[in-house]
């Protein structure tokens, strides 16, 4: 594209992606006035895990923003809170409180859609498991949401895998 010089592939990708994200969020019921919580005792709707994984994957590339809770920017717990909220599951807002949730499972029993809680030198960090040994998280200042491998570095810091869907 010539002329204005304002075109960048990243900006174009974001302009195309934001309407798609907005549609996903609205279709998921993620908007103002969303009724609250799916009680822990009721069975999870069919396909809920896949919907959580799909939304989390679609958010990859959005900016990190400390305290962020929407598509303008997320911090780690804001990302987790937002994705689960979109499907009627209310979780605590902070990573520390998310890490304390009931429903812990062993890593070998982890399923896509489970919450991962890590203990880093800076404090608690949470993420969403989207595949075996892969998760989406908000890594920190100056970075964007990313899909990463649960490698040795992350595994040593993993303190909890929490099934918040079927708990």
N, C-alpha and C positions, 0 to 999 in steps of 0.2 A: 504494500500500500504506500502511495506517495502522497505528498501534500503536507498535511499538518505535522507529521513527524511524531504525533502522540500515540500512534499505534504500537503496542507491544504484544507479543504472543501471550504473555502472562495476563495482561489486562483483558485481552479478548477472551481468554479462557475463563477468567473470573466473571466477565459480563455474561457469558453463556451459562456458567455454572450457577450463579446466584438465583436466576429464575427457577432452575431445576431444583435447587435446594429448597427454595421457598415452597414449591409445589409439593415436594416430599414432606416437608414439615407440616404443611397444612393438611395434606392427605393423612398424615400420621396423627393429626389432631393437635399439633404443637402450635398453639396460638393462645391469645388471651382468652381467659374464661374457661380453659380446659378443665373438666371435672377431674377430681383428684385421683385417688389411689386405687389400684387393683389390690384387694386384700390378699395377704400372703396365703390364706387358706384356699382361695379359688384357683382352679387350674389355669395355667397360662394358655392364652389363645393359640391356636395352631399357627405356626409360622412366625411367632413373636421373635424368637431368637434371630431368624434370618432378617426380619425387618430391622432389628437393632443393628445387626452387622452391616446391612446395606446402608442405613443412614450414617453410621460411623464412618464407613469407607467413603461415602460421598462428601464428607466434611474435610477429608484430607486435603491439605493445601491452603485451608483458611488460616488467617494469622493467629498467632498467640497473643493474648492480651491478659495481663494479670488482673484477676477478678472478673474476667469476661465470661458471659453466660449465653451469648448468642452468636449469630453468624458474622457479626462485626469483629469477633475475636473471642477466643476461649482460653481459660487456663485449664489445667488438667481436670480438676473437679467440676468446673463449669461445663466442660465437654461431657463428662459422664452424667452429670445432673440433667443437662439438656436432652441428651439422646434418650435416656430412660423416661424422662418427663413426657417426651413426645408420644410415648406409648402408655401413659397413665401410671407409670411406676415412679413414685416420689421417693427420692433418695436424699440424704443429707447434702448440704451444699459444699462442705469442706472435705478435702482428701482425708484428713485425720478421722473425721466421723464416718466417711464412707468405708474406711479401712476397718472400722469397728462393727460393721454390720454383721448380722447373723447370716448363716448359710454357707459357711466355709466348706470347701471341698479340696481334696488333694489335687495337685497339678495334673496328675495322670488321668483324673476324671473331669478335668476342665472341658467346657464346651464353648463354642463361639457364643458371644453374648454375655459371658461371665465378666465380672469386674476383677481387675488385677490391682493389688495394692503393694507398692514398693516403699521401702524405707531408704531414702537418700540422705546425704549429709545435710541437705537443706530442709529436710522434713519429709512428710508423706507425699506420695505421688500416686495417682490412680490412672487407670487406662481401661480400655475395653478390648477383650480378646475377640478377634475376628476370624481366626483360623488357628489350626494347630501351630503353636509357637509363633504366632504373629498377632500384633496388637496395634490399635490406634491410640495415640496420645498427643497431648499438647506439650511439647518439649521445653519451652522456655522463651525468654525475652529475645526478640529479634528473629525468631524462627516461626515455622508454620506447622500445623498439625501434620503428623506423619504416620505412616504405616511402617513398623519396624519388627525385626525378628527378636524373639525372646532368646537372646544369646546368653553366653556365660556371664557377661557383665550384668545383665538384667536379672538373670536367674539367681545370682548371689544376693540380690537386693529384694527379691520377691518375698513378701511376708504373708500374703494371703491371696487366695483365689476364692471369690465369693459368688455363689449362684444366687443372684437377687431375683431371678425370674421364678424359680420353682421352690424357693425357700419356704 
